[in-house]
Amino acid sequence: VQLQASGGGLVQAGGSLRLSCTASGFTLDPYAIGWLRQVPGKEREVVSCVSSRDLETLYSDSVRDRFTISRDLAKSTVYLQMNSLKAEDTAVYYCAAPFDKYVSPVDYSGDASPGSFHYWGRGTQVTVSS
């Protein structure tokens, strides 16, 4: 299972980017997918995730109402639309999936943690200039 995140780049504060998560050799559709980000010296943070069956979504407080996660089943692609970007959104963004199909990475408290994900792709750098 190999994932690939793409779509990062340099953007001014207030701008937008759309990240894409694809897979090689298999379909993403049965897997919940998460977007996580990491800044050097800090722990990896779950930004958003989407379930596989009912397309239930979760957002961190820091990105809610600015980022939108979606999945295109026909293209087996998961997107993260990022609007109103801020300098503090600068990070390497990763997409990831749990080990098992149809398993949600969201725990009983309604949160997801990096430890819920098993398969990771190479990250894509997002840099927001202020």
N, C-alpha and C positions, 0 to 999 in steps of 0.2 A: 504494500500500500504506500504509494508515494504521492504526496500532495505538492502543489506548487502555487504559491501566492504571487500575484503580479499586479501592476497598476500603480505602484508607488511613484513618488517623485517629489519635486520641490514645488511648493505652492505658497502663495501669500496668505496671511491670516485673513479669514473670511471666505476663502476659496473652497473649492470642492475637489475631491478625487473619488474614483471608484476602484476599489480593489476587487480582484477576481481570484477565486480558488478553484483550481482544476485538479484532476487526478490523471495519472498515466496508468493504463493497463486495467482499470476497473472503473466502476461507476460510483459516484458520491451519493447517489440517491438513498441508499439504505442507512447512511450514516448521519447522525447529528454532526453538525460542523460548527466549530467555534473560531472566532477571530480573537487573537491575543496580541498583545504588544509588549515590547520590552525596551526600556531605556537603559543604557550602560550604568551599572552599579545598582540597579533596582530589580526587584523581582518581576517576573512575567505577570501580566495582568490580563484577565479575561475581559474583553471589550464587549463582545456580543456572541450569541450562539443561536442556532436554529435547529429545531428537532427534525427528524426524518419523516415522520408520519403526519402529524397534525400541523407541522410548520409553526409550532409555538416558538416564540422568540424571547430572548432575554438581553437586556442591555445593562451595562454598568451605569452608575449614576453620572459619571463624568461625561458620557457620550449620549445619554438618553435625549431624545428630541433633536439630535443633530445627525446621528448615524442611523442607517437603516440596513438591516441584513435581509437578504432575499436569496431564493434559490430558483434556478431555471432547471427543471427536471429534464427537459428535452436536451439541454446542453450539458447536463451533469456539472453545473457550475454554481458556485455560491458567491454572491457579491456582498460587498460592504460599501454602501454609498455614504461618503463622509462629506457633510456640508458644514458650513460655518466653522471651518477648521481654526484651531487655536495653536499658538506656539507650543503649548503643553501636550498637544497631540503628536508631536515629533517623537518617533520611535521606529523600531523595526516591527513590522506587523507580520504575524504568522497565522496561517489557518491550520486547524488540527481536527482530528476525529478521535472518538473513543475507540477502544479495542473492538468492541462488539457492535454489530449492526443493530439498529433500532433501540439503542440504549441512550438515554438522555444523560448529558453531563451535569445536569442540574440536580443538586442534592435536595434533601427534605426541607431545607430552610429557604429554598428558592435561589440559591447561589451556585455558581460554577467556579471551579478552581482549576489551575493548570494541571494538577494531578489527575483530573478527570479525563484527560486526553492522552492517547497513546501514540497516534500517528501524527507526525508533524511534517510540514513542508518547509522549504527554505523561505526565509522571510523576505519582505520587500520594504525598502526604506521609505518612510514618509517624513519629509522635512517641511515644517511650516515656518515661514519667516514672518517675523513681527514687524 
